[in-house]
Amino acid sequence: MKSITINGSQRESVGKKATKALRNAGQVPCVLYGGDKPVHFSAKELAFSKLVYTPNAHTVVITLDNGETLNAVLQDIQFHPVTDRILHIDFYQLFEEKEIALNIPVNLIGNSKGVKNGGVLRRPYRKLRVKALPANLPDFIEIDITDLKIGDKVTVGELSNDKYAILHPDNSVVTQVRTSRTAVEDEEEEEAAEAAAPEAAAAE
């Protein structure tokens, strides 16, 4: 999984007055959990743009001004209700030997046969909750929908692999082509035409 580096400054004072002063200076107060003790630090608000305003999943390398480097994932973020500016961010520390759960984007590739015949593609899950060692976390989960016909679907159970576990029931539908009467008739006609083509060619 791709990583984004955040350069931060460790902070000792964590009260409301100090926090307000940081925000006024364009800094975002942050806390890193998961280690021996919470690590309080701050970083420039612009440093989080590629991490927060993207549909992609990333791990984070937090580099502090004392030379310490920590691997983490974004756990929680608070926005101002009016200005939508970032108020606070919580991170969770990563360890090579410890599994972590993270929401991973689902990328669909190909053009579904069912959709071409008038079906409607449904995507109940645009992200899936995945559990894995940090080194095995995928950037995304890719599904080829080219062969999906009317009524076909892809479930979580079909996406299973050895590198990570998907934390949803195996029968959860990730994507499907919704059935419609007109679309079914069109698809049946197309299949009949495809089946008849070799016979017609042989007759010639």
ROLODREN-219732 format. One record per residue (C-alpha): residue in one letter; z, x, y. Coordinates in steps of 0.2 Angstrom, whole numbers, plus 5000, padded with zeros to 4 digits. Layout:
residues N
<atom><rest>A</rest><z>Z</z><x>X</x><y>Y</y></atom>
...
This chain:
residues 204
<atom><rest>M</rest><z>5000</z><x>5000</x><y>5000</y></atom>
<atom><rest>K</rest><z>4996</z><x>5006</x><y>5018</y></atom>
<atom><rest>S</rest><z>5010</z><x>5012</x><y>5029</y></atom>
<atom><rest>I</rest><z>5013</z><x>5010</x><y>5047</y></atom>
<atom><rest>T</rest><z>5024</z><x>5023</x><y>5056</y></atom>
<atom><rest>I</rest><z>5037</z><x>5017</x><y>5069</y></atom>
<atom><rest>N</rest><z>5045</z><x>5031</x><y>5080</y></atom>
<atom><rest>G</rest><z>5062</z><x>5025</x><y>5084</y></atom>
<atom><rest>S</rest><z>5078</z><x>5030</x><y>5093</y></atom>
<atom><rest>Q</rest><z>5095</z><x>5028</x><y>5084</y></atom>
<atom><rest>R</rest><z>5107</z><x>5018</x><y>5095</y></atom>
<atom><rest>E</rest><z>5126</z><x>5019</x><y>5095</y></atom>
<atom><rest>S</rest><z>5129</z><x>5004</x><y>5106</y></atom>
<atom><rest>V</rest><z>5125</z><x>4987</x><y>5098</y></atom>
<atom><rest>G</rest><z>5133</z><x>4975</x><y>5110</y></atom>
<atom><rest>K</rest><z>5124</z><x>4961</x><y>5120</y></atom>
<atom><rest>K</rest><z>5124</z><x>4971</x><y>5136</y></atom>
<atom><rest>A</rest><z>5116</z><x>4986</x><y>5128</y></atom>
<atom><rest>T</rest><z>5103</z><x>4975</x><y>5119</y></atom>
<atom><rest>K</rest><z>5098</z><x>4967</x><y>5135</y></atom>
<atom><rest>A</rest><z>5096</z><x>4984</x><y>5143</y></atom>
<atom><rest>L</rest><z>5084</z><x>4989</x><y>5129</y></atom>
<atom><rest>R</rest><z>5073</z><x>4974</x><y>5130</y></atom>
<atom><rest>N</rest><z>5072</z><x>4976</x><y>5149</y></atom>
<atom><rest>A</rest><z>5066</z><x>4993</x><y>5146</y></atom>
<atom><rest>G</rest><z>5052</z><x>4987</x><y>5134</y></atom>
<atom><rest>Q</rest><z>5062</z><x>4992</x><y>5118</y></atom>
<atom><rest>V</rest><z>5065</z><x>4981</x><y>5103</y></atom>
<atom><rest>P</rest><z>5082</z><x>4982</x><y>5095</y></atom>
<atom><rest>C</rest><z>5081</z><x>4984</x><y>5076</y></atom>
<atom><rest>V</rest><z>5092</z><x>4986</x><y>5061</y></atom>
<atom><rest>L</rest><z>5088</z><x>4994</x><y>5044</y></atom>
<atom><rest>Y</rest><z>5098</z><x>4987</x><y>5029</y></atom>
<atom><rest>G</rest><z>5098</z><x>4992</x><y>5011</y></atom>
<atom><rest>G</rest><z>5105</z><x>5009</x><y>5012</y></atom>
<atom><rest>D</rest><z>5124</z><x>5015</x><y>5012</y></atom>
<atom><rest>K</rest><z>5126</z><x>5007</x><y>5029</y></atom>
<atom><rest>P</rest><z>5115</z><x>4998</x><y>5042</y></atom>
<atom><rest>V</rest><z>5105</z><x>5009</x><y>5053</y></atom>
<atom><rest>H</rest><z>5103</z><x>5003</x><y>5071</y></atom>
<atom><rest>F</rest><z>5088</z><x>5009</x><y>5081</y></atom>
<atom><rest>S</rest><z>5076</z><x>5004</x><y>5094</y></atom>
<atom><rest>A</rest><z>5057</z><x>5007</x><y>5097</y></atom>
<atom><rest>K</rest><z>5044</z><x>5002</x><y>5110</y></atom>
<atom><rest>E</rest><z>5038</z><x>4984</x><y>5108</y></atom>
<atom><rest>L</rest><z>5019</z><x>4990</x><y>5107</y></atom>
<atom><rest>A</rest><z>5023</z><x>5000</x><y>5092</y></atom>
<atom><rest>F</rest><z>5025</z><x>4984</x><y>5081</y></atom>
<atom><rest>S</rest><z>5008</z><x>4976</x><y>5086</y></atom>
<atom><rest>K</rest><z>4999</z><x>4982</x><y>5070</y></atom>
<atom><rest>L</rest><z>5014</z><x>4977</x><y>5059</y></atom>
<atom><rest>V</rest><z>5018</z><x>4960</x><y>5066</y></atom>
<atom><rest>Y</rest><z>5001</z><x>4953</x><y>5072</y></atom>
<atom><rest>T</rest><z>4991</z><x>4955</x><y>5056</y></atom>
<atom><rest>P</rest><z>4989</z><x>4945</x><y>5040</y></atom>
<atom><rest>N</rest><z>4990</z><x>4961</x><y>5030</y></atom>
<atom><rest>A</rest><z>5005</z><x>4968</x><y>5021</y></atom>
<atom><rest>H</rest><z>5012</z><x>4985</x><y>5025</y></atom>
<atom><rest>T</rest><z>5026</z><x>4996</x><y>5022</y></atom>
<atom><rest>V</rest><z>5034</z><x>5005</x><y>5036</y></atom>
<atom><rest>V</rest><z>5039</z><x>5023</x><y>5039</y></atom>
<atom><rest>I</rest><z>5053</z><x>5024</x><y>5052</y></atom>
<atom><rest>T</rest><z>5054</z><x>5041</x><y>5060</y></atom>
<atom><rest>L</rest><z>5070</z><x>5043</x><y>5070</y></atom>
<atom><rest>D</rest><z>5073</z><x>5055</x><y>5085</y></atom>
<atom><rest>N</rest><z>5086</z><x>5064</x><y>5075</y></atom>
<atom><rest>G</rest><z>5072</z><x>5069</x><y>5062</y></atom>
<atom><rest>E</rest><z>5077</z><x>5057</x><y>5049</y></atom>
<atom><rest>T</rest><z>5063</z><x>5048</x><y>5040</y></atom>
<atom><rest>L</rest><z>5066</z><x>5031</x><y>5031</y></atom>
<atom><rest>N</rest><z>5054</z><x>5020</x><y>5021</y></atom>
<atom><rest>A</rest><z>5056</z><x>5001</x><y>5023</y></atom>
<atom><rest>V</rest><z>5048</z><x>4984</x><y>5024</y></atom>
<atom><rest>L</rest><z>5049</z><x>4971</x><y>5037</y></atom>
<atom><rest>Q</rest><z>5062</z><x>4958</x><y>5032</y></atom>
<atom><rest>D</rest><z>5065</z><x>4947</x><y>5047</y></atom>
<atom><rest>I</rest><z>5059</z><x>4945</x><y>5065</y></atom>
<atom><rest>Q</rest><z>5065</z><x>4935</x><y>5080</y></atom>
<atom><rest>F</rest><z>5053</z><x>4929</x><y>5094</y></atom>
<atom><rest>H</rest><z>5058</z><x>4923</x><y>5111</y></atom>
<atom><rest>P</rest><z>5055</z><x>4904</x><y>5111</y></atom>
<atom><rest>V</rest><z>5046</z><x>4903</x><y>5127</y></atom>
<atom><rest>T</rest><z>5037</z><x>4920</x><y>5130</y></atom>
<atom><rest>D</rest><z>5035</z><x>4924</x><y>5111</y></atom>
<atom><rest>R</rest><z>5040</z><x>4942</x><y>5114</y></atom>
<atom><rest>I</rest><z>5049</z><x>4951</x><y>5100</y></atom>
<atom><rest>L</rest><z>5068</z><x>4950</x><y>5102</y></atom>
<atom><rest>H</rest><z>5074</z><x>4958</x><y>5086</y></atom>
<atom><rest>I</rest><z>5068</z><x>4965</x><y>5070</y></atom>
<atom><rest>D</rest><z>5077</z><x>4968</x><y>5053</y></atom>
<atom><rest>F</rest><z>5070</z><x>4980</x><y>5040</y></atom>
<atom><rest>Y</rest><z>5075</z><x>4983</x><y>5022</y></atom>
<atom><rest>Q</rest><z>5075</z><x>5001</x><y>5016</y></atom>
<atom><rest>L</rest><z>5064</z><x>5006</x><y>5001</y></atom>
<atom><rest>F</rest><z>5069</z><x>5017</x><y>4987</y></atom>
<atom><rest>E</rest><z>5056</z><x>5024</x><y>4974</y></atom>
<atom><rest>E</rest><z>5066</z><x>5019</x><y>4959</y></atom>
<atom><rest>K</rest><z>5071</z><x>5001</x><y>4966</y></atom>
<atom><rest>E</rest><z>5059</z><x>4986</x><y>4965</y></atom>
<atom><rest>I</rest><z>5056</z><x>4976</x><y>4981</y></atom>
<atom><rest>A</rest><z>5050</z><x>4958</x><y>4983</y></atom>
<atom><rest>L</rest><z>5036</z><x>4956</x><y>4997</y></atom>
<atom><rest>N</rest><z>5023</z><x>4943</x><y>5002</y></atom>
<atom><rest>I</rest><z>5006</z><x>4949</x><y>4998</y></atom>
<atom><rest>P</rest><z>4990</z><x>4942</x><y>5005</y></atom>
<atom><rest>V</rest><z>4977</z><x>4933</x><y>4993</y></atom>
<atom><rest>N</rest><z>4959</z><x>4938</x><y>4997</y></atom>
<atom><rest>L</rest><z>4945</z><x>4928</x><y>4990</y></atom>
<atom><rest>I</rest><z>4928</z><x>4935</x><y>4987</y></atom>
<atom><rest>G</rest><z>4911</z><x>4928</x><y>4982</y></atom>
<atom><rest>N</rest><z>4904</z><x>4911</x><y>4985</y></atom>
<atom><rest>S</rest><z>4909</z><x>4897</x><y>4973</y></atom>
<atom><rest>K</rest><z>4896</z><x>4887</x><y>4963</y></atom>
<atom><rest>G</rest><z>4906</z><x>4872</x><y>4965</y></atom>
<atom><rest>V</rest><z>4907</z><x>4873</x><y>4984</y></atom>
<atom><rest>K</rest><z>4888</z><x>4876</x><y>4985</y></atom>
<atom><rest>N</rest><z>4887</z><x>4859</x><y>4976</y></atom>
<atom><rest>G</rest><z>4898</z><x>4850</x><y>4989</y></atom>
<atom><rest>G</rest><z>4915</z><x>4854</x><y>4982</y></atom>
<atom><rest>V</rest><z>4930</z><x>4858</x><y>4993</y></atom>
<atom><rest>L</rest><z>4939</z><x>4875</x><y>4991</y></atom>
<atom><rest>R</rest><z>4958</z><x>4873</x><y>4992</y></atom>
<atom><rest>R</rest><z>4970</z><x>4887</x><y>4995</y></atom>
<atom><rest>P</rest><z>4988</z><x>4882</x><y>4992</y></atom>
<atom><rest>Y</rest><z>4994</z><x>4900</x><y>4992</y></atom>
<atom><rest>R</rest><z>4987</z><x>4912</x><y>5005</y></atom>
<atom><rest>K</rest><z>5001</z><x>4924</x><y>5001</y></atom>
<atom><rest>L</rest><z>5010</z><x>4927</x><y>4985</y></atom>
<atom><rest>R</rest><z>5028</z><x>4934</x><y>4982</y></atom>
<atom><rest>V</rest><z>5027</z><x>4949</x><y>4972</y></atom>
<atom><rest>K</rest><z>5040</z><x>4961</x><y>4965</y></atom>
<atom><rest>A</rest><z>5037</z><x>4979</x><y>4961</y></atom>
<atom><rest>L</rest><z>5041</z><x>4997</x><y>4963</y></atom>
<atom><rest>P</rest><z>5036</z><x>5003</x><y>4981</y></atom>
<atom><rest>A</rest><z>5022</z><x>5013</x><y>4973</y></atom>
<atom><rest>N</rest><z>5015</z><x>4998</x><y>4964</y></atom>
<atom><rest>L</rest><z>5014</z><x>4986</x><y>4979</y></atom>
<atom><rest>P</rest><z>4996</z><x>4980</x><y>4981</y></atom>
<atom><rest>D</rest><z>4988</z><x>4979</x><y>4998</y></atom>
<atom><rest>F</rest><z>4981</z><x>4962</x><y>4993</y></atom>
<atom><rest>I</rest><z>4978</z><x>4951</x><y>4977</y></atom>
<atom><rest>E</rest><z>4959</z><x>4949</x><y>4975</y></atom>
<atom><rest>I</rest><z>4951</z><x>4934</x><y>4967</y></atom>
<atom><rest>D</rest><z>4933</z><x>4932</x><y>4963</y></atom>
<atom><rest>I</rest><z>4928</z><x>4914</x><y>4965</y></atom>
<atom><rest>T</rest><z>4910</z><x>4915</x><y>4961</y></atom>
<atom><rest>D</rest><z>4910</z><x>4906</x><y>4945</y></atom>
<atom><rest>L</rest><z>4922</z><x>4892</x><y>4950</y></atom>
<atom><rest>K</rest><z>4914</z><x>4875</x><y>4947</y></atom>
<atom><rest>I</rest><z>4919</z><x>4858</x><y>4952</y></atom>
<atom><rest>G</rest><z>4937</z><x>4855</x><y>4945</y></atom>
<atom><rest>D</rest><z>4940</z><x>4874</x><y>4941</y></atom>
<atom><rest>K</rest><z>4955</z><x>4883</x><y>4947</y></atom>
<atom><rest>V</rest><z>4964</z><x>4899</x><y>4946</y></atom>
<atom><rest>T</rest><z>4983</z><x>4900</x><y>4942</y></atom>
<atom><rest>V</rest><z>4996</z><x>4913</x><y>4944</y></atom>
<atom><rest>G</rest><z>4996</z><x>4916</x><y>4925</y></atom>
<atom><rest>E</rest><z>4978</z><x>4922</x><y>4926</y></atom>
<atom><rest>L</rest><z>4983</z><x>4935</x><y>4939</y></atom>
<atom><rest>S</rest><z>4996</z><x>4944</x><y>4928</y></atom>
<atom><rest>N</rest><z>4996</z><x>4963</x><y>4926</y></atom>
<atom><rest>D</rest><z>5007</z><x>4977</x><y>4922</y></atom>
<atom><rest>K</rest><z>5010</z><x>4985</x><y>4939</y></atom>
<atom><rest>Y</rest><z>5019</z><x>4970</x><y>4948</y></atom>
<atom><rest>A</rest><z>5026</z><x>4953</x><y>4944</y></atom>
<atom><rest>I</rest><z>5021</z><x>4937</x><y>4954</y></atom>
<atom><rest>L</rest><z>5037</z><x>4927</x><y>4958</y></atom>
<atom><rest>H</rest><z>5029</z><x>4910</x><y>4956</y></atom>
<atom><rest>P</rest><z>5027</z><x>4899</x><y>4940</y></atom>
<atom><rest>D</rest><z>5012</z><x>4904</x><y>4929</y></atom>
<atom><rest>N</rest><z>5005</z><x>4886</x><y>4932</y></atom>
<atom><rest>S</rest><z>5005</z><x>4887</x><y>4951</y></atom>
<atom><rest>V</rest><z>4987</z><x>4884</x><y>4957</y></atom>
<atom><rest>V</rest><z>4982</z><x>4898</x><y>4969</y></atom>
<atom><rest>T</rest><z>4965</z><x>4891</x><y>4973</y></atom>
<atom><rest>Q</rest><z>4954</z><x>4878</x><y>4966</y></atom>
<atom><rest>V</rest><z>4938</z><x>4868</x><y>4969</y></atom>
<atom><rest>R</rest><z>4942</z><x>4850</x><y>4973</y></atom>
<atom><rest>T</rest><z>4932</z><x>4837</x><y>4963</y></atom>
<atom><rest>S</rest><z>4921</z><x>4824</x><y>4972</y></atom>
<atom><rest>R</rest><z>4910</z><x>4812</x><y>4964</y></atom>
<atom><rest>T</rest><z>4894</z><x>4817</x><y>4973</y></atom>
<atom><rest>A</rest><z>4898</z><x>4835</x><y>4970</y></atom>
<atom><rest>V</rest><z>4900</z><x>4832</x><y>4951</y></atom>
<atom><rest>E</rest><z>4883</z><x>4823</x><y>4950</y></atom>
<atom><rest>D</rest><z>4874</z><x>4837</x><y>4960</y></atom>
<atom><rest>E</rest><z>4882</z><x>4851</x><y>4949</y></atom>
<atom><rest>E</rest><z>4877</z><x>4842</x><y>4933</y></atom>
<atom><rest>E</rest><z>4859</z><x>4840</x><y>4939</y></atom>
<atom><rest>E</rest><z>4859</z><x>4859</x><y>4943</y></atom>
<atom><rest>E</rest><z>4865</z><x>4864</x><y>4926</y></atom>
<atom><rest>A</rest><z>4853</z><x>4852</x><y>4918</y></atom>
<atom><rest>A</rest><z>4839</z><x>4861</x><y>4928</y></atom>
<atom><rest>E</rest><z>4845</z><x>4878</x><y>4923</y></atom>
<atom><rest>A</rest><z>4845</z><x>4873</x><y>4905</y></atom>
<atom><rest>A</rest><z>4828</z><x>4866</x><y>4906</y></atom>
<atom><rest>A</rest><z>4820</z><x>4881</x><y>4914</y></atom>
<atom><rest>P</rest><z>4819</z><x>4892</x><y>4899</y></atom>
<atom><rest>E</rest><z>4812</z><x>4878</x><y>4888</y></atom>
<atom><rest>A</rest><z>4798</z><x>4875</x><y>4901</y></atom>
<atom><rest>A</rest><z>4794</z><x>4893</x><y>4902</y></atom>
<atom><rest>A</rest><z>4793</z><x>4894</x><y>4883</y></atom>
<atom><rest>A</rest><z>4781</z><x>4879</x><y>4882</y></atom>
<atom><rest>E</rest><z>4769</z><x>4888</x><y>4894</y></atom>
